[in-house]
Amino acid sequence: MIMKALSVSKIVEKVIKNVKRYGDKALLRYTIKFDQIKNFSSKDLKVKIEKLPKLEDKNFIKSINLAIKNIRKFHMEELKNLKRNWSVSNNGIKTGQKFLPVDSVGIYIPGGKYGFNYISTLLMTVIPAQVAGVRKIVLVTPPKNVTNYFLYTAYILGIKEIYQIGGAQAVAALAFGTKTVPKVDMIVGPGNIWVTEAKRQLIGKVGIDMIAGPSEVVVVGDGSFSLKEIIYELLAQAEHDKDAKSYFISYDKNVIKEVKKYLIKNAKEFLNRIKIIYEKNLQNICKIIDEIAPEHLTLLTKYQKKILAKVKNAGAIFSGSCPSAVFGDYVAGPSHVLPTNSTAKFSSGLCVGSFFKKISIVEISKKGAKNLVAATSILAEKEGMVWHKNRVDIYKTF
């Protein structure tokens, strides 16, 4: 496992260096090699999307419109509740913060398991950026996944700058820019181990949303919900990929027995992705959840309110009479780009706030300088910072 990690790291490091040095030439070489596409040239890097692609699938169009409506509504409400451009005055000193959206964002849309893009990820990343007011939004995605469904969705969102490149090379292109692909200030969006490693290596050179790992869910369940709801919730998360993680926690031994029985009989291939935990104490259940700090937490239990009140670490929590993380994956509203691998202990999911930077504003009057100069001078002296002390000592005569 360590050797595999080293090999991924070294390969990605080489890809990044080559893209930085050779630009489009490296992108073409890696696309032909990794995506196994012949006759791919520089003119193919940028996708032409001058008009709305034809799409006869009315059910898809209806579903996309509902998803856009819900996602935009949620993020517009978030924007309204963000405290922006504030200030406070104190003894001749006026301090505050100025909130500004990031100027340009590159969004990575991964290829789906079944050969199509995750259209939902397109919605869940583009809409929060647009609501935040990001001026320039660029999409990158593996070439084999540029479908009419993807292009239709991008077009109705108003996104026309799309590049068909995937993997670590796409992340590197966005970070440094090439002749064809623009350099951006921030890169967001999930991806495979190559994309994730490229984002990790480029932290500090470009803004990165998060280092996301395999998808995960914790399901707390009991007899107050049907077995089918519990089992399908676990399997829905487990089907993402071989590294996906599903946890089932329950104080009900009979429910645990029935869940195990079903999985062994009907879904053996997912057994190694599902961990079942028996815990009779509700407080301990909450402690287990907080320690896992899951990407998704689905409460299929009569103790929803008690758990909601106690749990501190989760990317998104699903409750109510019909809760499911699957609704969150597509149409509920909040972005499905969420912290994984226990990072919900200290970070949050992608949202409007993710695209804002805060600038501190400090305005100092003569009165303010008089109030600050002595303490500043003493502290600078104790640190041995001579010119810091000399600089503020000018105001001692004011």
ChimeraX attribute file (.defattr): number of C-alpha atoms within 10 A of each C-alpha:
attribute: neighborCount
match mode: 1-to-1
recipient: residues
	/A:1	6
	/A:2	7
	/A:3	8
	/A:4	9
	/A:5	12
	/A:6	11
	/A:7	12
	/A:8	16
	/A:9	18
	/A:10	13
	/A:11	15
	/A:12	24
	/A:13	17
	/A:14	14
	/A:15	22
	/A:16	24
	/A:17	14
	/A:18	18
	/A:19	27
	/A:20	18
	/A:21	13
	/A:22	12
	/A:23	21
	/A:24	22
	/A:25	16
	/A:26	20
	/A:27	26
	/A:28	20
	/A:29	16
	/A:30	22
	/A:31	24
	/A:32	15
	/A:33	11
	/A:34	11
	/A:35	15
	/A:36	10
	/A:37	14
	/A:38	9
	/A:39	7
	/A:40	14
	/A:41	14
	/A:42	12
	/A:43	9
	/A:44	14
	/A:45	20
	/A:46	17
	/A:47	17
	/A:48	13
	/A:49	15
	/A:50	8
	/A:51	11
	/A:52	13
	/A:53	17
	/A:54	10
	/A:55	12
	/A:56	8
	/A:57	9
	/A:58	9
	/A:59	9
	/A:60	13
	/A:61	15
	/A:62	10
	/A:63	13
	/A:64	21
	/A:65	15
	/A:66	16
	/A:67	20
	/A:68	22
	/A:69	14
	/A:70	17
	/A:71	22
	/A:72	22
	/A:73	16
	/A:74	18
	/A:75	23
	/A:76	17
	/A:77	12
	/A:78	17
	/A:79	17
	/A:80	9
	/A:81	9
	/A:82	11
	/A:83	10
	/A:84	15
	/A:85	14
	/A:86	12
	/A:87	13
	/A:88	10
	/A:89	13
	/A:90	9
	/A:91	13
	/A:92	16
	/A:93	17
	/A:94	15
	/A:95	15
	/A:96	16
	/A:97	17
	/A:98	15
	/A:99	17
	/A:100	16
	/A:101	19
	/A:102	21
	/A:103	16
	/A:104	20
	/A:105	25
	/A:106	28
	/A:107	26
	/A:108	27
	/A:109	25
	/A:110	23
	/A:111	21
	/A:112	14
	/A:113	11
	/A:114	8
	/A:115	11
	/A:116	16
	/A:117	22
	/A:118	18
	/A:119	21
	/A:120	20
	/A:121	21
	/A:122	20
	/A:123	24
	/A:124	26
	/A:125	23
	/A:126	25
	/A:127	22
	/A:128	26
	/A:129	27
	/A:130	20
	/A:131	20
	/A:132	21
	/A:133	17
	/A:134	19
	/A:135	12
	/A:136	16
	/A:137	21
	/A:138	21
	/A:139	26
	/A:140	27
	/A:141	23
	/A:142	22
	/A:143	20
	/A:144	16
	/A:145	22
	/A:146	19
	/A:147	15
	/A:148	13
	/A:149	20
	/A:150	19
	/A:151	24
	/A:152	21
	/A:153	23
	/A:154	22
	/A:155	17
	/A:156	15
	/A:157	15
	/A:158	12
	/A:159	17
	/A:160	19
	/A:161	18
	/A:162	22
	/A:163	22
	/A:164	18
	/A:165	27
	/A:166	28
	/A:167	27
	/A:168	26
	/A:169	29
	/A:170	29
	/A:171	29
	/A:172	29
	/A:173	27
	/A:174	25
	/A:175	28
	/A:176	20
	/A:177	18
	/A:178	20
	/A:179	12
	/A:180	14
	/A:181	23
	/A:182	15
	/A:183	19
	/A:184	22
	/A:185	17
	/A:186	21
	/A:187	26
	/A:188	25
	/A:189	27
	/A:190	24
	/A:191	23
	/A:192	15
	/A:193	19
	/A:194	18
	/A:195	23
	/A:196	20
	/A:197	23
	/A:198	25
	/A:199	29
	/A:200	15
	/A:201	15
	/A:202	18
	/A:203	16
	/A:204	9
	/A:205	12
	/A:206	20
	/A:207	19
	/A:208	20
	/A:209	22
	/A:210	23
	/A:211	22
	/A:212	23
	/A:213	20
	/A:214	20
	/A:215	23
	/A:216	27
	/A:217	30
	/A:218	29
	/A:219	26
	/A:220	24
	/A:221	26
	/A:222	22
	/A:223	15
	/A:224	10
	/A:225	15
	/A:226	12
	/A:227	18
	/A:228	11
	/A:229	14
	/A:230	23
	/A:231	19
	/A:232	12
	/A:233	22
	/A:234	27
	/A:235	20
	/A:236	14
	/A:237	23
	/A:238	25
	/A:239	17
	/A:240	15
	/A:241	13
	/A:242	13
	/A:243	14
	/A:244	19
	/A:245	25
	/A:246	26
	/A:247	22
	/A:248	21
	/A:249	22
	/A:250	24
	/A:251	17
	/A:252	14
	/A:253	14
	/A:254	12
	/A:255	17
	/A:256	20
	/A:257	11
	/A:258	12
	/A:259	18
	/A:260	18
	/A:261	12
	/A:262	14
	/A:263	17
	/A:264	12
	/A:265	8
	/A:266	10
	/A:267	13
	/A:268	12
	/A:269	12
	/A:270	19
	/A:271	15
	/A:272	13
	/A:273	20
	/A:274	21
	/A:275	13
	/A:276	17
	/A:277	16
	/A:278	13
	/A:279	15
	/A:280	13
	/A:281	10
	/A:282	15
	/A:283	13
	/A:284	11
	/A:285	20
	/A:286	21
	/A:287	15
	/A:288	16
	/A:289	23
	/A:290	18
	/A:291	16
	/A:292	21
	/A:293	26
	/A:294	30
	/A:295	30
	/A:296	28
	/A:297	26
	/A:298	25
	/A:299	28
	/A:300	27
	/A:301	20
	/A:302	16
	/A:303	14
	/A:304	17
	/A:305	12
	/A:306	12
	/A:307	18
	/A:308	15
	/A:309	9
	/A:310	14
	/A:311	19
	/A:312	16
	/A:313	24
	/A:314	28
	/A:315	24
	/A:316	22
	/A:317	20
	/A:318	20
	/A:319	16
	/A:320	13
	/A:321	12
	/A:322	11
	/A:323	17
	/A:324	24
	/A:325	25
	/A:326	16
	/A:327	14
	/A:328	20
	/A:329	17
	/A:330	24
	/A:331	22
	/A:332	19
	/A:333	21
	/A:334	24
	/A:335	27
	/A:336	27
	/A:337	24
	/A:338	28
	/A:339	29
	/A:340	26
	/A:341	17
	/A:342	20
	/A:343	21
	/A:344	23
	/A:345	18
	/A:346	10
	/A:347	15
	/A:348	21
	/A:349	21
	/A:350	23
	/A:351	25
	/A:352	26
	/A:353	19
	/A:354	17
	/A:355	25
	/A:356	19
	/A:357	14
	/A:358	14
	/A:359	12
	/A:360	13
	/A:361	13
	/A:362	13
	/A:363	11
	/A:364	16
	/A:365	12
	/A:366	12
	/A:367	12
	/A:368	16
	/A:369	20
	/A:370	18
	/A:371	15
	/A:372	18
	/A:373	17
	/A:374	15
	/A:375	12
	/A:376	15
	/A:377	20
	/A:378	13
	/A:379	13
	/A:380	16
	/A:381	15
	/A:382	10
	/A:383	10
	/A:384	11
	/A:385	12
	/A:386	12
	/A:387	12
	/A:388	15
	/A:389	20
	/A:390	13
	/A:391	11
	/A:392	18
	/A:393	17
	/A:394	11
	/A:395	14
	/A:396	13
	/A:397	6
	/A:398	9
